[in-house]
Amino acid sequence: MNSAEQTQIQPTTPSFAMLRTLAGIAMLSGLLVVMVFQFTRPIIEENKRIAIEKAVSRVIPGVVSKKDYLLGPDGLFPAVAGEGNPGEKIYAGYDADGKLKGIALEAAATGYQDVIRILYGYNQDCQCVTGIKVLKMAETPGLGDKIAFDPEFLRNFEALDARLNADKTGLENAIVTVKHGSKREQWEIDSISGATISSKAIGRMINDSGQRMFPLIIKHLDRLRSGQ
């Protein structure tokens, strides 16, 4: 065999062996992903539970314990793991004597960068919002992220008017975010200068959540007070 013939001969690729190796790697990778997920899931859930408990204490003054419920048009149900009752999760906060101090609810809306998610408190006696805690955001540092810590902005939610209308079907006044320095009503939120979009997202999510959930809270208030 001359040199020209030798250069024309190409080694064959063992395609079956290659596919078998790739399939094995894919199966092993998938197994590792599942194992990591199963291992970290309880840790993630526990961290979330602790974060929610701390947030509830922040948005409902005086709370020392809480009970979790699912609340929706179909009724109020205890939030028991593994049961598929319909509704949104709410957290009823109680003081040391077992008196209902308020309800904490989650809400979300799109901000400037991404979805903003908060936990906020609602007091059934004054029918007002009593505080917010940002749970998730990706807003611009130094601007939009001020919604989480700016003292002047957070004062909006110390007693934000959320009274229901006469027939208890929605808010008497829509909760709205207004231009910085122009707040005149107790149901208005004074925005942060330079972070209007993020500020408006907070107002929008609380209004949408309140219009839907506050009438249901008042409807089931006796059960929530009793902690049943």
C-alpha positions as CSV (number, residue, x, y, z in Angstrom):
1,M,0.0,0.0,0.0
2,N,1.5,3.3,-1.1
3,S,1.4,6.5,1.0
4,A,-1.4,8.0,-1.0
5,E,-3.7,5.1,-0.2
6,Q,-2.7,5.2,3.4
7,T,-3.8,8.9,3.7
8,Q,-7.2,8.1,2.2
9,I,-8.1,5.6,4.8
10,Q,-10.0,7.3,7.7
11,P,-10.7,5.6,11.0
12,T,-14.3,4.7,11.6
13,T,-16.1,6.4,14.5
14,P,-17.6,3.9,17.1
15,S,-21.0,5.6,17.0
16,F,-22.8,3.1,19.2
17,A,-20.2,3.3,21.9
18,M,-20.3,7.1,21.7
19,L,-24.1,7.2,22.0
20,R,-24.0,4.8,24.9
21,T,-21.5,6.9,26.7
22,L,-23.5,10.1,26.1
23,A,-26.7,8.4,27.3
24,G,-25.0,7.3,30.5
25,I,-23.7,10.8,31.2
26,A,-27.2,12.2,30.6
27,M,-28.8,9.7,33.0
28,L,-26.2,10.3,35.6
29,S,-26.6,14.1,35.3
30,G,-30.4,13.8,35.6
31,L,-30.1,11.5,38.7
32,L,-27.7,14.0,40.3
33,V,-30.1,16.9,39.6
34,V,-33.0,15.0,41.2
35,M,-30.9,14.0,44.2
36,V,-29.7,17.6,44.8
37,F,-33.3,18.9,44.4
38,Q,-34.6,16.3,46.9
39,F,-31.8,17.1,49.3
40,T,-32.1,20.9,49.2
41,R,-35.9,21.1,49.0
42,P,-36.6,20.7,52.8
43,I,-33.8,23.2,53.5
44,I,-35.3,25.8,51.1
45,E,-38.8,25.3,52.5
46,E,-37.5,25.7,56.1
47,N,-35.6,28.9,55.2
48,K,-38.7,30.2,53.5
49,R,-40.8,29.4,56.5
50,I,-38.4,31.2,58.8
51,A,-38.3,34.2,56.5
52,I,-42.1,34.4,56.4
53,E,-42.4,34.2,60.2
54,K,-39.9,37.1,60.5
55,A,-41.8,39.1,57.9
56,V,-45.2,38.5,59.5
57,S,-43.8,39.9,62.8
58,R,-42.6,42.9,60.9
59,V,-45.8,43.8,59.1
60,I,-48.2,43.0,62.0
61,P,-47.2,44.9,65.1
62,G,-47.5,42.9,68.3
63,V,-47.9,39.4,66.8
64,V,-46.3,36.5,68.7
65,S,-47.9,33.5,66.8
66,K,-49.5,32.8,63.5
67,K,-51.9,30.4,61.8
68,D,-51.8,29.7,58.0
69,Y,-55.0,29.6,56.0
70,L,-56.1,29.4,52.4
71,L,-58.7,32.0,51.5
72,G,-60.7,32.3,48.4
73,P,-64.3,32.6,47.0
74,D,-64.9,29.0,48.1
75,G,-64.2,29.7,51.7
76,L,-61.5,29.7,54.4
77,F,-59.5,26.6,55.0
78,P,-56.5,25.7,57.2
79,A,-53.4,25.5,55.1
80,V,-52.5,21.9,55.7
81,A,-49.6,20.4,53.7
82,G,-50.8,17.9,51.1
83,E,-54.4,19.1,50.9
84,G,-55.6,20.8,47.8
85,N,-58.0,23.4,49.1
86,P,-58.4,26.4,46.8
87,G,-57.5,29.9,47.7
88,E,-54.6,32.2,48.4
89,K,-52.3,31.7,51.4
90,I,-52.8,34.2,54.3
91,Y,-51.2,34.4,57.7
92,A,-53.3,35.3,60.7
93,G,-51.2,36.9,63.5
94,Y,-52.2,36.7,67.2
95,D,-50.8,38.3,70.3
96,A,-49.8,36.5,73.6
97,D,-53.5,36.3,74.6
98,G,-54.7,34.8,71.3
99,K,-56.2,38.0,70.1
100,L,-56.2,38.5,66.3
101,K,-53.7,41.4,65.6
102,G,-53.9,41.3,61.8
103,I,-53.6,39.3,58.6
104,A,-50.4,39.1,56.4
105,L,-50.8,38.5,52.7
106,E,-48.4,38.1,49.8
107,A,-48.7,40.3,46.6
108,A,-46.7,40.7,43.5
109,A,-46.5,43.0,40.4
110,T,-44.0,43.8,37.7
111,G,-41.5,46.6,38.6
112,Y,-38.8,48.3,36.6
113,Q,-36.6,45.2,36.2
114,D,-38.6,42.2,37.2
115,V,-41.5,41.0,39.4
116,I,-41.5,42.5,42.9
117,R,-43.0,40.3,45.6
118,I,-44.0,41.5,49.1
119,L,-45.7,40.5,52.3
120,Y,-47.9,43.2,53.7
121,G,-50.1,43.4,56.9
122,Y,-53.8,44.2,57.1
123,N,-55.5,45.3,60.3
124,Q,-59.2,44.2,60.4
125,D,-60.1,46.8,63.1
126,C,-58.9,49.9,61.4
127,Q,-59.2,48.4,57.9
128,C,-55.8,49.6,57.0
129,V,-52.5,48.3,55.8
130,T,-49.9,48.2,58.6
131,G,-46.6,47.5,56.9
132,I,-44.8,45.9,54.0
133,K,-41.7,43.6,53.7
134,V,-40.1,43.1,50.3
135,L,-39.5,39.3,49.7
136,K,-38.1,39.4,46.2
137,M,-37.0,42.1,43.8
138,A,-34.3,42.9,41.2
139,E,-34.7,46.7,41.1
140,T,-31.9,49.1,40.3
141,P,-29.6,49.5,43.3
142,G,-29.8,53.0,44.8
143,L,-33.1,53.8,43.1
144,G,-35.8,51.2,42.8
145,D,-34.5,49.1,45.6
146,K,-35.3,51.9,48.0
147,I,-38.9,50.5,48.3
148,A,-37.4,48.0,50.7
149,F,-35.7,50.3,53.2
150,D,-36.5,54.0,52.5
151,P,-38.0,55.2,55.9
152,E,-40.2,57.9,54.3
153,F,-41.6,55.5,51.8
154,L,-42.3,52.8,54.4
155,R,-44.2,55.3,56.5
156,N,-46.9,55.2,53.8
157,F,-47.9,51.8,55.2
158,E,-48.1,52.5,58.9
159,A,-51.9,53.1,58.6
160,L,-52.7,53.1,54.8
161,D,-56.5,53.5,54.4
162,A,-58.1,50.3,53.1
163,R,-61.7,50.7,54.1
164,L,-64.3,48.7,52.3
165,N,-67.3,50.2,50.5
166,A,-70.8,50.1,51.9
167,D,-71.7,46.7,50.5
168,K,-68.3,45.1,51.5
169,T,-67.4,44.1,47.9
170,G,-64.3,46.1,47.5
171,L,-62.3,49.1,48.6
172,E,-64.0,52.4,49.3
173,N,-61.1,54.2,47.6
174,A,-58.6,52.5,45.3
175,I,-55.0,52.5,46.7
176,V,-52.9,54.5,44.3
177,T,-49.3,55.7,44.2
178,V,-49.0,59.5,43.5
179,K,-46.1,61.7,42.5
180,H,-43.5,62.3,45.3
181,G,-44.7,65.1,47.6
182,S,-48.3,65.2,46.3
183,K,-50.0,62.8,48.7
184,R,-53.2,64.3,50.1
185,E,-55.3,61.3,51.1
186,Q,-54.8,58.4,53.5
187,W,-55.2,55.8,50.7
188,E,-52.5,57.4,48.6
189,I,-48.9,56.3,48.5
190,D,-46.2,58.9,48.2
191,S,-43.7,57.6,45.6
192,I,-39.9,57.7,45.8
193,S,-38.4,60.3,43.6
194,G,-36.4,58.6,40.9
195,A,-38.2,55.2,41.5
196,T,-41.7,55.9,40.3
197,I,-42.1,52.6,38.5
198,S,-41.1,50.5,41.5
199,S,-43.3,52.7,43.8
200,K,-46.3,52.3,41.5
201,A,-45.8,48.6,41.4
202,I,-46.2,48.5,45.2
203,G,-49.4,50.5,45.1
204,R,-50.8,48.4,42.2
205,M,-50.2,45.1,43.9
206,I,-51.7,46.1,47.2
207,N,-54.8,47.6,45.6
208,D,-55.3,44.5,43.4
209,S,-54.8,42.2,46.3
210,G,-56.9,44.3,48.7
211,Q,-59.9,44.6,46.3
212,R,-59.9,40.8,46.0
213,M,-59.0,39.7,49.5
214,F,-60.1,42.2,52.1
215,P,-63.9,41.5,51.5
216,L,-63.2,37.8,52.0
217,I,-61.2,38.5,55.2
218,I,-64.1,40.5,56.7
219,K,-66.6,37.8,55.6
220,H,-64.7,35.2,57.6
221,L,-63.5,37.5,60.4
222,D,-65.2,35.5,63.2
223,R,-63.4,32.3,62.3
224,L,-60.1,34.2,61.9
225,R,-60.6,35.8,65.4
226,S,-61.3,32.4,66.9
227,G,-58.3,30.8,65.2
228,Q,-60.4,27.8,64.0
